[in-house]
Amino acid sequence: MNFFKKQKQEKPKPSSASAGLPRAGDTLPDSLKAHSNFVKRVNCSQCGAPKSRPSVTAYIYCDFCGSLMDYDFRLANAGTNAGITNTIFHRIFTPVQGTLILAKARGDKETYRTIYRQIFSQWVQECPMAVSPRAKNDAVFREQLVAYFAESAVVKDFDPRQDTFLAKTARLEASLQRIPQPGGAWRVAGPFWEYAELFKQQMEMTYTLIHETGVNNMDPDKAPLNVALRMEYSTFCQAWLSHLSTADGEKLLKLYGLNAEYDEVKPFQTDKHQCGICGTEMQTVHGARQVVCDTCGYTIDVNSQPLPCKKCGAPLSLPVSANHVLCPYCSTDNRRV
């Protein structure tokens, strides 16, 4: 029996939120191209291992222990330097912004939370490259991720200290100027760097609060504080990079610590493993203990022996920290003995 026969999947059609934006595989102008054959230089905060394999999404996982290491905003945007995911978010957010304002004014956290869950649910569906590959096929994981994003928004927006930041932000935004550029996007002028510094302070305060209240424990990826901050900084940069000169763009990335160098992918010793969850053949770094499957997004213990499905016999690998797995072929619930 061929348990791992690949099914042909149709390319999803763009919705109104993503219509007209670049997609993975599109021919792009040089100004938008990113280092598609490069890997971001970063070491794992948990085991210290360097990143060697290219990542398939913006979530960069350790090649040795499977921990979430970093976030690469270029990969979130179809391999470009454009603000695609940020644009899609605002297209989803804008129609419900007025309802959110009213809910906040009433102190109605439940309505606020529900709306944000709807926003992030659509955003995750529209922007699979911006999140873990597991969110694409694992409905439970996806719901947990959406709930975490939404609760973080509630904690942030209902913090009374945010009012001071919002007032300062509004004042600075009103002072920013748009300088037209022939044949290109307008350039920003005015107190932009004060505005960028203020956003950095705001996010540092916000994520300290998210960790103090324990909301970070809702994150199914258990992202460290520095990774969560990088995701916020990336979103901000996506909105402004096209409106800055090349030099100022590099300055902005440096301000937020997003200017890590990229190394060209070099040959490295690999082992072959077959993911027991989805059947994908994985090329893993030699000596790896746990890896995240690029296809299904589960963290797999590469040294564990496959568990044959008790009904159909398909070889399965239980995800790390899980005591059961549903067979993808006959839907039988197999439990760890």
Secondary structure, DSSP 8 states (H G I E B T S, - for coil): --TT-----------TTTTTS--TT----GGGB--TTEEE--B-TTT--B--S--SSSEEE-TTT--EEEE-HHHHTTTBSS-HHHHHHHHHHGGGHHHHHHHHHTT-HHHHHHHHHHHHHHHHHH-GGGS-THHHH-HHHHHHHHHHHHHHHHHHHT-TTHHHHHHHHHHHHHH-EEEEETTEEEEEESSHHHHHHHHHHHHHHHHHHHHHTTGGGG-TT---HHHHHHHHHHHHHHHHGGGS-HHHHHHHHHHTT----EEE-----EEEEE-TTT--EEEEETT-SEEE-TTT--EEETTS--EE-TTT--EE--BTT-SEEE-TTT--EEE--
